[in-house]
Amino acid sequence: AKTKKKTNFSLRLEKTKSDYLENRQEIFARTFEQYISYKMGKIQIKNLFMVKLKYNANHYLKLDELKKIEPILDKIISLMSERT
């Protein structure tokens, strides 16, 4: 059986011992919030209504981790916009 390689992010989350924060939907929600904040920051927009990081820093991706998945999230947004 193939074992999944643990990422730095997953190792940081394991230390929290929180089922809620390790839940896939919650991880996606925090990641998407970071992505929106990062994209808005690129065009110099700050909006605390849409984005307000509220958990321990370990519960979020580091900037280099976010940048690695930015193209994937860009593609998801692009595909969603084509379907509206």
Buried (B, 14 or more C-beta within 10 A) or exposed (E): EEEEEEEEBEEBBEEBEBEEBBEEEBBEEBBBBBBBBBBBEEEEEEEEEEBEEEEEEBBBBBEEBBEEBEEEBEEEBEEEEEEE
